[in-house]
Amino acid sequence: MDVKSFLSAVTFCLLGIGAFAQSPAIIPQPVQVQYTGGAPFKLTAATTIGGNTAEAQQVAQQLAGYLQPATGFHFVIRRMGMIQLNLLSRRDTVLGDEGYRLTVKSGSVQIVANRPAGLFYGVQTLLQLLPAEIESPTVQRVRWSIPACSITDYPRFAWRGMMLDVSRNFFSASDVKRFIDDMARHKYNVFHWHLTDDEGWRIEIKSYPRLTEVGGCRVQRYGKWGDREAPQADEPATDCGFYTQETIREIVAYAAAKNVQVLPEIDVPGHSSAAVAAYPELCCTKDPNVKVSPGHNFAEWHDNGTFTMLTDNTLNPSDEAVYRFLDKVFGEVAALFPFPYIHAGGDECYHGYWEKDPNCQALMAREGLKNSLELQSYFTKRVEKIVKSKGKKLIGWDEILEGGLAPEASVMSWRGSKGGIEAAKQGHYVVMTPNDFVYIDLLQGEPAVEPDQTSYKKVRLKKAYSFDPLPEGVDPKYILGGEANLWTEKVTTIRQVEYMSFPRAWAISDIYWSPKGTNDWEKFVPRMEAHMKRSDVGARNYARSAYDAIVTSSNTNDTLTAAITTEISGLDVYYTLNETLPDAYSVLYTGPVQIPKGDVTLKVMTYRNGQPVGKMIALSREQLLKRAK
């Protein structure tokens, strides 16, 4: 071999090693990615985009819309282009309905799929292969190139959802669309819309206008959720918000264009203060003084985890008028949402007023119901018949298992995975959403530096990433998939929604999309960091809590010590005990720190390569002692 041939061979090998060694910053992680080492595809103003069918051209038009703001290029969609989107004439059994194959060469990009959904997801991956500046809403002067590669990709689970609670705090239609945008770019496909609760009824029902006129409004309050003042008798309710049916149709269509289906939730029979405030005759007590809650405490919680409602927020299961009401409500809801399921809630229903009500007791005797759990089951079975009569299927929180599951109901398992396992073993379909892994309203880091939440229970990023929706010993055909759920008692803006959602929802998208066993924490971190940079460019918010120190303490023989760890490996932790701010010249943490007696504060900060990456955490000796207990 001559020198020129030898050098060419070495260069080819080095290119190949570099190509295969790099880790793609794609979230969720594709099934197969191969970087071929060839010259990249260069995106220019002369690039053409094509689609082989009318449906493919619609997705091509979406791609052009994604590319235009940052590149400044105006693309004309045609049948054939340098970037080509093709729907297959012969079904590829590997890809299913949402999979795709993406091939990038120096002179062409091709995405093929069985269905438009697959083309759409191929587009999302293609965008993630471009420089981070593609996320910018304004023109960026960069060289746009896409690495040569071959990707085969398809989802693990069919149901990949995110839930947004708009009852506790109302979000505008534009905020909801922004939430859907973020879902779609990470291949979530079910938007679970929690539309009713004690704090607000947010969906227009033309048959019952007071649901939004009264139930969609509450008195204005500020301050800590749960400690707010209760509504006064004649106080005007000025904090209002609801979606008209026209707006809902608009949002449903917007979501559908991004391959996101919308699951509406009407939470019954509990969590119904807003409905009862509008129509008091719906509850057992018929109490005209029930108000839409502005975040005040209207329940007493007991040490054993049970609670007593101080006002009646529950629909009356013995009143036929309630079922006529629900028939009209679910009829209008079914007409607005094409998704085959309607979520009917069923969670945290207080039975105390039922147990005192003579009509409920008479119904139980007549139907042979042994307890109030079976009475709720009776209610749910009636609701299922109503929902089914509208051409829909019922899904509810795992409490609907108690007292006997409705014949064809599906279960959303939130109190751990136990309910989902039980439902699946009974032959019912399940969506796994256990709060200890995928409730993204819970704390994601050190409470001293995180936004105040309703619970001090934590779902750290690394824990969310460890979740597997498919439990051992359960038939996979009954596990539809899972969700990441965001309750909004203390989430008031779309920026805060993003802070609570990301990066945890990025991690969870890996779990629901990527093949079982491929989630690797150490490899996820650099992908996450790449998406943080993209989010910075796109003005999307996210949390950096995974970089913060984790401080635990113990008190043995009156000696208080603090141990410090981190979720992300390779970080240096510096600390002080002398009231100064820690920096890279402070004491480097190497093992448990003994906390001296007196008015002492431990201050901690994480660094990487000499630069701060986490928030400063300050914990007094008193706080550490309390934590040790």
MOWOGI-V165417 format. One record per helix or strand of 3 or more residues. SS is the DSSP state (hx for helix, st for strand). FROM is the first residue (numbers start at 1). TO is the last residue. Records with the same first field share a line. If there is no record, write none. Layout:
SS->FROM-TO ; FROM-TO
This chain:
hx->3-21 ; 54-71 ; 116-129 ; 132-135 ; 173-185 ; 210-213 ; 245-256 ; 273-278 ; 280-282 ; 320-336 ; 352-356 ; 358-367 ; 372-389 ; 398-401 ; 418-425 ; 435-438 ; 461-465 ; 476-478 ; 494-501 ; 504-513 ; 521-537 ; 545-547 ; 621-628
st->32-35 ; 41-43 ; 49-51 ; 83-87 ; 100-104 ; 109-113 ; 144-146 ; 149-153 ; 159-165 ; 190-194 ; 261-268 ; 299-301 ; 307-309 ; 341-345 ; 393-397 ; 410-413 ; 430-432 ; 479-486 ; 549-556 ; 559-566 ; 572-576 ; 601-608 ; 617-620
